[in-house]
Amino acid sequence: MNYTTKVVQVTNVSPSTTSEQMRTLFGFLGTIEELKLFPPDDSPMPVTSRVCFVKFQEPESVGVSQHLTNTVFVDRALIVVPFAEVKKAKAAPSLMGESGPLPANRGL
């Protein structure tokens, strides 16, 4: 199958998993351009699950990495799916507009 994306989304990642462990696991499947783990390794907030995005140099690695779905890594079965890359717009409209943030809700 031909993939146009080079990015996979990995969900159900154990909270004790580090970005280095993910890089090691997915590094066997292809050269990694970028890897992001959310929340990050140094996050102070408690987490029950993590999400990882892996960008490969070659789109063929996306198909290969999907074979890791249901593989138990640390203590969770991973779910690996292709993730569509979004091209950055030249001038994205501001969500806040020119007037600043919305006023706080003063009750219902």
C-alpha positions in Angstrom: 0.0 0.0 0.0 1.3 3.5 -0.9 1.2 6.0 2.0 1.4 9.7 1.4 2.2 10.4 5.1 5.4 9.7 6.9 3.8 10.0 10.4 2.2 7.4 12.6 0.2 8.0 15.8 0.9 5.6 18.6 -1.8 5.4 21.3 -2.2 3.4 24.5 1.4 4.1 25.5 2.3 3.2 29.1 2.8 6.3 31.3 6.2 4.8 32.3 7.5 4.7 28.7 10.1 7.3 27.8 10.7 8.9 24.4 14.0 7.1 24.2 12.3 3.8 24.5 9.9 4.7 21.8 12.8 5.9 19.6 14.6 2.6 20.1 11.4 0.5 19.3 10.5 2.4 16.1 14.1 3.0 15.0 14.2 -0.7 14.0 11.5 0.0 11.4 13.1 3.0 9.6 15.0 6.2 10.1 13.2 8.6 12.4 13.1 12.3 11.5 11.1 13.4 14.6 9.4 11.8 17.6 7.1 13.5 20.1 5.7 11.9 23.2 2.7 13.6 25.0 2.8 14.5 27.8 6.5 14.9 27.6 9.0 12.9 29.7 9.5 15.8 32.1 5.8 16.5 32.6 4.9 17.1 36.3 1.2 16.1 35.8 0.1 12.5 36.5 -0.9 10.5 33.4 -2.8 7.3 32.8 -1.8 6.9 29.1 0.5 8.7 26.6 0.4 9.4 22.8 3.4 9.3 20.6 3.9 10.7 17.1 6.7 9.3 14.9 7.8 10.9 11.7 9.9 8.6 9.4 12.1 9.6 6.5 10.4 7.1 4.2 6.6 6.7 3.9 7.1 2.9 3.6 8.0 2.7 7.2 4.4 3.8 8.1 3.1 0.5 6.7 5.7 -1.6 8.4 5.1 0.2 11.8 1.4 -0.7 11.7 2.5 -4.3 12.3 3.3 -3.2 15.9 -0.4 -2.7 16.7 -1.4 -5.0 19.6 2.3 -5.5 20.5 2.6 -5.3 24.3 5.2 -2.7 25.1 6.1 -2.1 28.7 2.6 -3.0 30.0 0.2 -1.9 27.3 -0.8 -3.1 23.8 0.1 -0.4 21.4 -2.2 1.0 18.7 -0.4 2.3 15.6 -2.2 4.2 12.8 -1.1 6.4 10.0 -1.5 10.1 10.8 -2.2 12.7 8.1 0.3 15.5 8.0 -1.2 19.0 7.8 0.7 21.5 5.7 1.3 24.8 7.5 -0.7 27.8 6.0 1.2 30.9 5.0 -1.0 33.1 7.2 -3.3 31.2 9.5 -6.2 33.3 10.9 -6.0 33.9 14.6 -8.5 32.1 16.7 -8.4 34.9 19.2 -9.2 37.6 16.7 -8.0 41.2 17.1 -9.9 41.8 20.3 -8.1 39.5 22.6 -9.4 36.6 24.7 -13.1 36.1 25.4 -14.4 37.4 28.7 -14.7 34.9 31.5 -18.1 33.2 32.1 -19.7 35.0 35.0 -22.2 32.3 35.8 -24.9 30.3 34.1 
